[in-house]
Amino acid sequence: MPKLGKEDSVVVIKPRDTINLTAYKGTNILGAAISTASGTPQASHELTIGPACDQNIIIVGVRNSERIRQVLAVRELTIDGVWRGIQAHLKPAEDTCRGVINVDPAVTEQDISGVIYSPEAQILNIRKLGQTNVAVLTFQERKVPRHIFYWHKAIPVRLYPKTTPACPRCGAVGYRADVCPSPSGQRYQACGEAQPGLEDNCTPTCLICGDSHLTGSVDCGAKFRYRRPGTVHNSGTNKSTNSRGVGSDHLSGVERQLQHQRKGDGDDPGNQGTRAEGTPKQQRTRHQRITQR
């Protein structure tokens, strides 16, 4: 992912066609395609472009308001001589927030924009989530309003929770099926097993948490990306976390003491008593530390 400046606005580009963006990492093919489609001179410093391969999307940093509109207007890119459909949206800034409302699945974003009104916060953007009955609204405020008016009727606005995307087509965590670089993979959407041609009588298994339910269902608590210090999102890279996903720096004093005792106990049942008790001097030191607390 490219390193962006503080003054950059961020535009996220998602491919609508099947394309593996990892194949273009380290090349100038994507940058040239976006520059040409948006009318940006090749020598311009107004764009910072790079693929986020783990999500199969393109991140574009833009430093000019007019250039932002031009990049958002792009619907196709010419990559290796082939027209590729894309969808671009502006990433919300720090002084904005997002909420969701329920609408008719048949309506479009243009239909919604003509009959929606928010007296509490200005609506900056409307994005319909595919063919679902959910539309995401971006507000020019830090707090999501409780209600907006849709067809002159007050309807509730819910918070937009960030979730961990997963693709049941290829079994990867990090992107959804609509941007999957290899959608031809024959996997069952329920269990994620690669068993083409067999009758699907398997038990559902979530790709995100591993529990026995469909990936990303309402029963999955691990799909929500809470911004808490030390939280691990199925990455396995933070080795200083306990079973609750909290880093050791955030443990309470009692939890640290219990953790220390567990490490001292070891795995040998015959040595648990000796290691936990320690020498008389160690016992006095431990007692002094506890009483001082």
Secondary structure per residue as TSV (DSSP state, phi and psi in degrees):
chain	resnum	aa	ss	phi	psi
A	1	M	-	360.0	134.8
A	2	P	-	-69.5	151.9
A	3	K	-	-85.5	120.8
A	4	L	-	-103.5	152.2
A	5	G	-	-80.8	164.3
A	6	K	T	-65.1	-28.2
A	7	E	T	-85.8	-2.7
A	8	D	-	-80.3	136.5
A	9	S	E	-89.5	150.4
A	10	V	E	-111.2	123.9
A	11	V	E	-110.3	129.1
A	12	V	E	-102.4	125.7
A	13	I	E	-112.1	123.3
A	14	K	E	-112.5	133.0
A	15	P	E	-72.7	137.9
A	16	R	S	-90.4	-23.5
A	17	D	S	-100.0	162.4
A	18	T	-	-69.9	117.8
A	19	I	-	-156.6	135.7
A	20	N	-	-97.4	103.7
A	21	L	G	-69.6	-17.7
A	22	T	G	-60.9	-29.7
A	23	A	G	-66.4	-17.1
A	24	Y	G	-108.2	8.8
A	25	K	T	-67.8	132.0
A	26	G	T	85.5	3.5
A	27	T	S	-112.7	172.2
A	28	N	S	-103.4	14.8
A	29	I	H	-67.9	-47.2
A	30	L	H	-66.5	-42.1
A	31	G	H	-62.2	-42.6
A	32	A	H	-65.7	-38.3
A	33	A	H	-66.3	-43.1
A	34	I	H	-70.6	-40.0
A	35	S	H	-61.0	-43.9
A	36	T	H	-66.1	-44.9
A	37	A	H	-67.8	-32.3
A	38	S	H	-92.4	-3.8
A	39	G	T	74.5	25.3
A	40	T	-	-91.3	128.6
A	41	P	-	-59.0	143.4
A	42	Q	T	-59.7	-34.8
A	43	A	T	-86.0	2.9
A	44	S	-	-74.0	150.2
A	45	H	S	-104.9	20.1
A	46	E	S	-83.7	-15.1
A	47	L	E	-121.8	141.0
A	48	T	E	-124.2	114.5
A	49	I	E	-121.6	138.4
A	50	G	E	-169.4	147.1
A	51	P	E	-82.1	141.9
A	52	A	E	-98.4	90.5
A	53	C	T	-64.6	-31.9
A	54	D	T	-67.4	-20.7
A	55	Q	T	-110.4	-4.9
A	56	N	T	56.3	46.3
A	57	I	E	-133.6	170.1
A	58	I	E	-115.3	130.9
A	59	I	E	-102.2	128.1
A	60	V	E	-124.0	119.4
A	61	G	E	-91.7	127.3
A	62	V	E	-123.8	136.0
A	63	R	-	-112.5	9.6
A	64	N	-	-135.8	129.6
A	65	S	H	-63.1	-38.6
A	66	E	H	-67.4	-36.4
A	67	R	H	-68.7	-31.5
A	68	I	H	-59.7	-47.1
A	69	R	H	-62.4	-36.4
A	70	Q	H	-68.7	-40.2
A	71	V	H	-68.3	-40.5
A	72	L	H	-66.1	-24.7
A	73	A	T	-80.4	-11.3
A	74	V	-	-70.6	130.8
A	75	R	-	-116.9	-16.8
A	76	E	E	-142.7	148.7
A	77	L	E	-125.7	144.1
A	78	T	E	-95.4	107.3
A	79	I	E	-120.5	119.6
A	80	D	T	55.3	38.0
A	81	G	T	77.0	7.1
A	82	V	E	-118.5	134.8
A	83	W	E	-74.9	126.8
A	84	R	E	-119.7	124.7
A	85	G	E	-72.6	139.7
A	86	I	E	-135.7	166.9
A	87	Q	E	-134.3	128.0
A	88	A	E	-118.0	139.9
A	89	H	E	-143.8	153.1
A	90	L	E	-84.7	127.7
A	91	K	-	-70.9	134.6
A	92	P	-	-60.7	140.7
A	93	A	-	-81.5	176.9
A	94	E	T	-67.8	-26.7
A	95	D	T	-94.2	21.3
A	96	T	-	-125.4	168.2
A	97	C	E	-146.5	166.6
A	98	R	E	-129.1	142.7
A	99	G	E	-136.4	167.4
A	100	V	E	-124.8	147.8
A	101	I	E	-132.0	161.2
A	102	N	E	-97.8	133.1
A	103	V	-	-135.4	174.8
A	104	D	-	-68.6	129.9
A	105	P	T	-58.6	-22.1
A	106	A	T	-82.1	-15.6
A	107	V	-	-79.0	159.0
A	108	T	-	-107.7	173.4
A	109	E	H	-63.1	-36.1
A	110	Q	H	-66.1	-38.5
A	111	D	H	-62.5	-42.1
A	112	I	H	-66.8	-42.6
A	113	S	H	-62.1	-25.8
A	114	G	T	-82.6	-13.5
A	115	V	S	-129.4	20.8
A	116	I	E	-118.0	146.0
A	117	Y	E	-151.5	136.3
A	118	S	-	-126.4	110.1
A	119	P	S	-75.9	-20.7
A	120	E	S	-91.8	-34.5
A	121	A	S	-145.7	137.9
A	122	Q	-	-68.3	134.9
A	123	I	E	-87.8	116.4
A	124	L	E	-87.7	-34.8
A	125	N	E	-153.8	148.0
A	126	I	E	-125.6	127.0
A	127	R	E	-133.0	117.7
A	128	K	E	-85.0	136.4
A	129	L	-	-87.8	86.7
A	130	G	T	59.6	-134.9
A	131	Q	T	-97.8	18.6
A	132	T	S	-82.6	-179.5
A	133	N	S	-98.2	23.3
A	134	V	E	-115.8	134.4
A	135	A	E	-125.7	137.2
A	136	V	E	-100.4	128.1
A	137	L	E	-110.9	133.7
A	138	T	E	-103.6	124.7
A	139	F	E	-109.3	148.7
A	140	Q	S	-85.8	56.4
A	141	E	S	-155.7	162.4
A	142	R	S	-86.6	-15.7
A	143	K	S	-118.6	131.6
A	144	V	-	-73.0	128.4
A	145	P	-	-66.8	152.9
A	146	R	S	-71.4	-36.2
A	147	H	E	-139.0	154.7
A	148	I	E	-133.6	168.0
A	149	F	E	-104.9	123.9
A	150	Y	E	-127.5	116.6
A	151	W	T	55.3	44.3
A	152	H	T	67.2	8.5
A	153	K	E	-114.0	135.5
A	154	A	E	-74.9	123.0
A	155	I	E	-124.6	148.1
A	156	P	E	-72.9	150.1
A	157	V	-	-114.0	127.5
A	158	R	E	-101.9	155.8
A	159	L	E	-64.1	146.5
A	160	Y	-	-95.8	103.0
A	161	P	-	-83.4	132.9
A	162	K	-	-72.9	136.5
A	163	T	B	-124.1	160.2
A	164	T	-	-85.7	115.0
A	165	P	-	-76.0	150.6
A	166	A	E	-147.3	148.6
A	167	C	E	-112.5	110.5
A	168	P	T	-71.0	-13.1
A	169	R	T	-70.6	-46.0
A	170	C	T	-113.2	-7.4
A	171	G	T	83.0	14.4
A	172	A	E	-94.7	149.4
A	173	V	E	-107.5	128.7
A	174	G	S	139.5	-21.5
A	175	Y	S	-149.4	163.4
A	176	R	-	-93.4	172.9
A	177	A	G	-65.3	-26.5
A	178	D	G	-72.3	-15.3
A	179	V	G	-119.7	22.9
A	180	C	-	-65.6	128.6
A	181	P	S	-75.0	-15.2
A	182	S	-	-138.7	69.2
A	183	P	T	-71.8	-7.4
A	184	S	T	-78.6	-4.1
A	185	G	-	-63.4	129.8
A	186	Q	-	-90.2	90.2
A	187	R	-	-128.0	147.1
A	188	Y	-	-74.6	133.9
A	189	Q	T	-70.9	-19.9
A	190	A	T	-77.2	-53.0
A	191	C	T	-107.1	-15.9
A	192	G	-	80.2	6.2
A	193	E	-	-80.2	142.7
A	194	A	-	-88.8	84.2
A	195	Q	-	-133.1	71.7
A	196	P	T	-66.5	143.4
A	197	G	T	88.2	-3.9
A	198	L	S	-103.0	152.6
A	199	E	-	-69.9	135.8
A	200	D	-	-86.2	89.5
A	201	N	-	-115.8	27.6
A	202	C	-	-82.8	168.1
A	203	T	-	-88.0	130.3
A	204	P	-	-59.0	139.5
A	205	T	-	-136.5	124.7
A	206	C	-	-76.2	130.1
A	207	L	T	-70.1	-22.6
A	208	I	T	-85.2	-48.4
A	209	C	T	-112.7	-15.6
A	210	G	-	85.4	0.5
A	211	D	S	-78.8	170.2
A	212	S	S	-87.4	69.5
A	213	H	S	-152.2	166.2
A	214	L	-	-63.1	147.3
A	215	T	T	-60.3	126.5
A	216	G	T	74.0	17.0
A	217	S	-	-73.2	173.5
A	218	V	T	-66.2	-17.4
A	219	D	T	-82.2	-7.2
A	220	C	-	-91.8	111.1
A	221	G	S	-83.8	-16.4
A	222	A	T	-81.4	-9.5
A	223	K	T	-75.9	-20.4
A	224	F	B	-81.9	132.4
A	225	R	-	-95.7	87.2
A	226	Y	-	-76.7	136.9
A	227	R	-	-91.2	75.4
A	228	R	-	-115.8	143.2
A	229	P	T	-59.8	132.5
A	230	G	T	84.2	-1.2
A	231	T	-	-74.0	135.9
A	232	V	-	-104.1	129.8
A	233	H	-	-106.4	64.8
A	234	N	S	61.0	26.1
A	235	S	-	-96.7	-29.3
A	236	G	-	72.0	15.7
A	237	T	-	-96.1	-21.3
A	238	N	-	-93.1	105.2
A	239	K	-	-85.9	-8.2
A	240	S	S	-101.0	39.5
A	241	T	B	-118.3	152.7
A	242	N	-	-94.4	-170.3
A	243	S	T	-67.9	-18.9
A	244	R	T	-88.9	0.9
A	245	G	S	82.2	17.1
A	246	V	-	-108.8	132.5
A	247	G	B	-65.5	157.1
A	248	S	G	-64.6	-24.1
A	249	D	G	-69.6	-16.1
A	250	H	G	-107.5	9.4
A	251	L	-	-78.0	148.3
A	252	S	-	-75.5	169.7
A	253	G	H	-61.7	-40.3
A	254	V	H	-65.3	-42.5
A	255	E	H	-64.3	-38.4
A	256	R	H	-65.3	-38.9
A	257	Q	H	-65.2	-43.7
A	258	L	H	-65.2	-39.3
A	259	Q	H	-63.2	-39.9
A	260	H	H	-64.6	-39.3
A	261	Q	H	-67.0	-38.4
A	262	R	H	-63.6	-40.6
A	263	K	H	-64.9	-35.8
A	264	G	H	-73.7	-27.4
A	265	D	H	-66.5	-36.7
A	266	G	-	74.1	-178.5
A	267	D	S	-96.2	-10.8
A	268	D	-	-87.9	113.6
A	269	P	G	-59.0	-28.7
A	270	G	G	-72.8	-18.8
A	271	N	G	-104.0	1.9
A	272	Q	H	-63.9	-45.2
A	273	G	H	-65.1	-45.1
A	274	T	H	-64.3	-43.8
A	275	R	H	-71.6	-35.2
A	276	A	H	-71.3	-36.5
A	277	E	H	-79.4	-44.6
A	278	G	-	74.5	-171.5
A	279	T	-	-78.2	162.8
A	280	P	H	-55.9	-39.0
A	281	K	H	-63.9	-40.8
A	282	Q	H	-66.0	-36.1
A	283	Q	H	-64.8	-42.2
A	284	R	H	-65.1	-41.2
A	285	T	H	-63.1	-42.9
A	286	R	H	-64.0	-40.8
A	287	H	H	-64.0	-39.5
A	288	Q	H	-64.5	-41.2
A	289	R	H	-63.6	-41.7
A	290	I	H	-67.6	-42.7
A	291	T	H	-68.0	-30.8
A	292	Q	H	-68.5	-27.4
A	293	R	-	-71.3	360.0
